């Protein structure tokens, strides 16, 4: 006589138990607010793309996200959908602005013999003649205007 036990029982494939998934809901204003925050954190992500929104909502539903469409859950979804294979649409970052033109340098001072530089030191000014001082002050005032 044959007695069934755990050692000799036939393995019957059990039907897969389908777990009901949560429905993920979010009103449009909440979705816009969260996607704006995500755009700040991931500037290359095309936050307005319908494909990205569908992928994020599908991920949250497939993973049975507790809390639904929250900022933390969307962060996790973006990270998961970005690695190891990119599944989200991205936009290229704008190129950086061109460097500003170099600041104009002041023209090199051309001195005649006996003139003092407008950058003269105190010792040079003390040794200068009254005519050199007058010329120096005249050129210094013109330079400051």
Buried (B, 14 or more C-beta within 10 A) or exposed (E): EEEEEEEEEEEEEEEEEEEEEBEBEBEEEBBEEBBEBBBEEBEEBBBEBEEBBEBBBBBBBEBEBEEBBBBEBBBBBBEEBBEEEEBBBBEEEEEEEEEEEEEEEEEEEEEEEEBBEBEBEEEEEEEBEEEBBEBBEEBBEEEEE
